[in-house]
Amino acid sequence: MLLQNLNRLSYPLEEVIVVDSGSEELLAEEYLKFNNLRIQYINSEQSVCIQRNTGILKAVSPWIFLCDDDIEVPPDYLDNLACHINENKKAGAVSGVWFQQEEGKRVSSYPVRSGRMLLWKFIFQQGIWGEIEYEGKNPILTKIKKYYQRKGNHISKAGWPVNTFFSDDYFSCPVYSLGASLIKKEWLLQSPYDEVLDRYGIGDNYGVIAGFPFQTVHVTNKTSVYHHREPTNRLKSSLQYYRRVLALDYFRRIRKTPSNVKKIWQVWSLVGNVLSFLITGQAGMAKVTLIAISKILMNKNPYITARKQRRKVAEPKP
């Protein structure tokens, strides 16, 4: 599906680099049929980060269109990204709005509508990925809402992305999916995907963007991309969450950016998650959160250990 989409793009592609780690190789006759694409096919070991770094190094263009293999893009997608870059000379990474299916609906954000959720997110400095739509008149909650409006899209003290502004022609985010983004090659060479992470690359975008010159991604509202969330080889949600928490701790320690992110705040936010999981009857999620907290407090993050031992890939298990 992705190659079919790329073949229909109205913006000409200089090359397409397919870095495949699947057990079943893509046959030449399967990709040579796409007449508008000059495809270079490369085999790789099973690691999303290694695959992406391999393709980036092989690319000849100064701009790279990173593509997850389960996305759907419209024919004019790259035209809109290129137009944004021409109009915003400081932009070095730009994406369309990222949609995915949740409970039968295509969604791109998760608005905060209740005062209770708004207060909880604020107290525990947790991440937010949606507009704040609380309309109550509680003076404390109104003040918190204004605080988020004033801060704009940012990283919380605990290290989680807080994206609450999605309006105008485009918006900037400190963390956003790079799975359908046009990015300067020099930025990706300066801040490559960290191959210490597990082979699924969970949490990888956080570390890459943290190394960008402006530590931000532009997202244009003039186009969008749809993520099909291919279920094959997808980890169960509790393990994804566990590894994302450890990746956040890992990048907090090795990147040390942004400077306001502290260990105590990260642990405090996870305590809030434990309480939330217990309240909602998600005992398994509460368990893996407690395991992650213990590893963070005792400085036993497997990714840190793997980095010290110069391993390529670490796959921590709770």
CORRAUR-V281264 format. One record per run of one state. SS is the DSSP state (H for helix, E for strand, C for the rest). FROM is the first residue (numbers start at 1). TO is the last residue. If there is no record, write none. Layout:
ss:from:to
SS:FROM:TO
SS:FROM:TO
//
This chain:
ss:from:to
C:1:1
H:2:7
C:8:15
E:16:20
C:21:27
H:28:31
C:32:38
E:39:43
C:44:47
H:48:58
C:59:62
E:63:67
C:68:70
E:71:73
C:74:76
H:77:87
C:88:92
E:93:102
C:103:104
E:105:107
C:108:111
E:112:112
C:113:114
H:115:123
C:124:127
E:128:129
C:130:131
E:132:132
C:133:138
H:139:151
C:152:153
E:154:155
C:156:160
E:161:163
C:164:169
E:170:173
C:174:179
E:180:184
H:185:190
C:191:203
H:204:210
C:211:216
E:217:227
C:228:236
H:237:255
C:256:262
H:263:279
C:280:282
H:283:297
C:298:301
H:302:308
C:309:318
//
